[in-house]
Amino acid sequence: MNISRERIQENINKIWIKKWEIARGLSSREIFNSRLFPEAFPVIKKYIPNKFKNLLDAGGGTGKFGLKLAQEFPESFITISDILDESLSIARELAVETGIKNVWFKKDDILTSAFPDNHFDVVFSDAMIQYLQDYRKAIREIQRITKPGGRIVITAVNFWNFHTLYKWLLALAGKEYQYGYEKSFSKQELTEAMGKEGIRVIATDGFYVGYGIFRLRSHHQIFRFLGRLINRLSKILDKFTGRFFSKNFGFDIVVVGQK
């Protein structure tokens, strides 16, 4: 990693440290009911095998996905990793608050992961690679630590969502995006990147079409209404189109692979 990449990553980490400081005061109820999570989790869960021994939530942040999966699969063991102590601290507090025992926490940099080869039955990563300039290296590490035949589930911000237009408009106005560097992926781009690292893609999906609009509510309350309206309309249309709109225009895309 060159110096410019290191500096960019340092800035991203600083931004997220501030975000986690704000999140520290939230209860488990508030975190698990945050606007995006209830939309995302049912989609993620359907791609997690019914039986597995161990799962890694890589770059798990507050640990909400890993902890919820630990609740749903009490006979399995979940590891939540992140590069920041601040996020892992929140995840540990959530585990205590919810009484979840089948979970372990590990500080780990996914670009140089300390986990051994062929270790996990499932590796899941939500919205992490979009903050890494060398995302191919992260995918390579995810492939390495997954067992042969194991499941890999990666989500990332979708290029074909309203959110991309918002970031473009910010750039045109000379304003900085609140999360700093963030790459938006098309399904094809992420699918090809995973394929080049030896992962056989078996499914793609997406969720929450309206979130790119809804999250602008801090600018004006009309976006709260529009985001909810767009999401409801997309769900109605999904019923007749095999989830076409969520899969292709959701805020996040989901790419599922097998090693």
N, C-alpha and C positions, 0 to 999 in steps of 0.2 A: 504494500500500500504506500503510495507516495505521500509527500507532506500535505498537499492540498486535500487529499482524501482524508487524511488523519484529522486535519483541522475541521473539515466539514462534519466528520463523525463526532468530534468533540463538541461541536456546536449543537448537533442533534441531541447528544446525550444531555447537555446542559438544559435544553428545552424540555426534555422529558423528565428530568429531575424536578423542575418547577411544576410540571403537570402532576407528578406523583405527590408532591408536597400538598397540592390542593386536594387530591383524591384521598389523602390520608384521613381526612375527617368524615368520609362517607361510610355508611353502614353497609353490610353485605346486601341488605335488601335494595339499597340505592344502587349499588354496583351491578347486581344481577338484573335489575330492572331498568338499567340505563337504556336509552332509546334503541341503540343498535343491537345490543346483546340478545334480547328476546327474538329479534328477527333472524339473527345469525345462527344461534345455537341449534335450532331444529335442523337447519340445512347441514351444518357441520356433523351433527350426531349421526345422520343417516349414512355417512361415509366411514364411520368408525366401525370396525369389525365387532361382531357380538361377543367374541371371545378373544382376549389377548392378555398376555402376562404383564407387559410393561409398555407405557406410553410416555413420550416426551412432548411437553408443551414448550417449544423453543421460542425464546423471546416472549415469555408469557405475560410480562407486565404485571398487572395486579393479580394475575392468576385466575381470573374469573372462568376462563374456558377450562383450564386444567382442573380446578376445584369442582366445577360442575360435572365434568367427566368422571372425576373421582366419586362423586355422589351417584352418578348413573351406573358406574361399573365398580361396585364395592369390593369385588373379588380381584380386581386388577390393581396394579401399582402405578401411580402417576408421578412423574418428575416434572417440576416446573423450573425452567432455567431462564435467566436474564443476565444481561451485562451490568445492570445497575442494582446496587444494594438497596436503593430507595424503593424500587418496585417490589423486590423480593420481601422487604420488610412488611409492606402492605399485604402481600399474598400470605405471609405467615400469620399475620393478624386475622385475616379472613378465615384461614383454616381453623384457628383457635375459636373464633366467633361461631363458626358453623359446625364445629365438632368433627371435621373431616380428618381422618387418621391415615388413610392409605395414600399419602402424598409426601413427597420429599422435595426440598428446594436446593438449587445449585446455582451459584454464580458462574456464568460461562459465556464466553464470546463465541458465537456460532461461526465466526470466520476462522477460528482456531480452536475448535471444540476439544475439550479434554476427555470427552466420552470415547470409549473404545470402538473399534470397528464392529459392525454387525451386532449391535447391542440392543436396539429397541424393536419391538414388534410393530409399533406405530410411532411416527413422528408427525406432529401437528404444529403448524406455525401460522399464527393469525397476524396479518398486517405488519410483518416484520421486515421482509426483504425489500419493501418499498423505501425503507430508510437507509438502505445499504447501497453505496455506489457499486461495490463489487458483489452484487447479488448472486452472480454465478458461483462465486466461491462459497457462499452460504448454502446454495442448493447442493453443491458438491459435498459439503460437509454433512448435510442432512442425509444425502444418499449413502455416505460412508458409514454413518452410525446406525443406519437402519438394517435390520436383518434381511438376508435374501428372502424374497417373497413377501416382505413386510409392506405395510401401507404407509403412504406419505400423503398428507393433506396440507396444501399451502393456499393461503388466501392473500390477496393484494388488492389495492385500490384499482378500480376499473377505468381504463382510458375512456371507454364509451359510456360515461356517466356525466351528469350535469357538473359534477365536481371538477372535471378537467377544464370546462369553460370558465368556472370561477377562478381557478388558478391562473389561467391565461389573462383574464381581466385584471387580476391583481398585478400581474407582471407588467401589463400595458400601462397601468396606473402608477407604476413605480413603487408599489407597496409589497412588503414581504409577507409571505404566507406564514401563518402562525406556527407551523411545525417545521419551518425551514425547508431542507431538502426532502422531497417526496416524489418518487417515480410512480407514474400511473402505467399499468400494464394492460395490454389487450390479452384476450384468452390465447390467441395464437402465439404471441410473444412469450408468455409464461410457459405454455405447453412446449414450445420448441426449446426453451432454455432448460426445462426439466428433462426433455428427451436427450439433449446433448450431454447431460450428466448421468446418463444410464438409467433414467427412470421411465418406465413405460406408463404413459398416461392412459387411465381407464375411464375417467369421467370428468366433466366440467360442469360447473354450476355458478350460481350467483345469488345475491339477496339484496333487498331493500333499495328499489329503484329510486324512491323519493328522498333518500337520506342526503344526497348532495344538495338538495334544495332545503330540506328541513334544518340542516345544521347552520344555515344562514340566518336563523331566527334572531341571532344576536344583533344583526343589522336592522331587521324589521320583522314584526310579528306576522306579516303577510306570508313570510316564507314558512312559518310553522304550519299555517293552513294549507299552503300549496304543496308542501312536502307530504303531509298526511293524505291530501287528496290524490296526488300522483301515486302514492304507494297503494292506496285502496283500489284505484283504477287498474294499476298494474297487476294486482292480485286477482282481480276479476278476470282480466284478460288472460292471465296465466292459466286459469282453469280450463280455458278452451284452446290453449296453444302449447300445452306441455311445458309450462313455465318459461316460455320463450323470452318474455320481457325481463324477468328476474335473472335468467341465465346470461342474457346478453347485455343488459343495461343496468344491472344492479350496481350499487355503490361499490361492493366488493365482488371480485370473481373468486371462484374456488376451483382449484385444479387438483385432481386426485390421481395419485400414481402408485405403482408397485415396483419394488426393486427387483 
